[in-house]
Amino acid sequence: MDAEQFRSTYDRIRQQMSKVIVGQEELVHGVLVATLAQGHALVEGAPGLGKTLVARTLGVVSRCVFKRIQFTPDLMPSDVTGSSVFDRTTGSFTFVAGPIFTQLLLADEINRAPAKTQSALLEAMQDRQVTVDGHSRPLPLPFVVVATQNPVESQGTYPLPEAQLDRFLVKLTVLDPPREVEEKIVLFHARGFDPTDLSRLEPVTSPDELLNMQRYAAQVRVDEAIIAYIVDLVRRTREDRAIELGASPRASIALLKTAQVIAASSGRDFVTPDDVKPMIAPVLRHRVMLHPDAQLQGVTADDRILDIVRSAPVPRVG
């Protein structure tokens, strides 16, 4: 695979997804970047904004094995990972795999389950394996988790632990669409669109090709000046007075990976500063904790990240 093949396949995926996804181009782009950067995406927004539809659409277009888990307060960790069941005919225990054994997992409304169940995803997201009863079992590749959550202030939700938040490569926020976009969505449904029927979509890639794209993106050249720029951006979150807890080096690695994907999707085999900037907020917003005084003043993580981007010197490459 070369840069042009990567760009062509990337564009075909986005074009197919746009047949059923209206007005959520940034969300589609963010989920695709996370997938090709070998990461996972957390999507936050109110119900009814198309979060679930984006994940289902990606599964159809990519031919990935797709499974969905609806997180609820009574969901147990074994409902996610699977468990060993005693077989009376053989007199032994047999492992019954849970829905996490898939290539594309939709963890729907993940913050409606308590931390114990949410933590069942940690090993899978980090190591691409699940350990049950002392036995580690590898997950199929590619393995991508797209988790949706309602805003924290919604009734009946549990904030995700910081350790789990850090396992998501990006956090994407979905806002209410502008009036003209909402009119297009309603018109789309008035003309017969059924979100449960995605037969109009054409699969344009495969799990094997996604793996090739992941491998290619990981080899996109990154100049040392770009690496220094990425590290500088992340380190500034630890020095900002409004931020109580800054991002870790894992955020620097995540920013590097997303920049490589964006460069490849533009048909280039090298990264520029403009490839770093688009994903700074999605990569950092869930990895920083604001100081209480800043929160009382109405400051958001995105506000501070934007100020950091503006103040950081941009390297000249080329």
Secondary structure, DSSP 8 states (H G I E B T S, - for coil): --HHHHHHHHHHHHHHHTTT--S-HHHHHHHHHHHHTT--EEEE--TTSSHHHHHHHHHHHHT--EEEEE--TT--HHHHHEEEEEETTTTEEEEEE-TTSSSEEEEETGGGS-HHHHGGGHHHHHHSEEEETTEEEE--SS-EEEEEE--TTSTT-----HHHHTT-SEEEE-----HHHHHHHHHHHHTT--TT--TT------HHHHHHHHHHHHTSB--HHHHHHHHHHHHHHHH-TTEEE---HHHHHHHHHHHHHHHHHTT-SB--HHHHGGGHHHHHTTT-EE-HHHHHTT--HHHHHHHHHHHS------
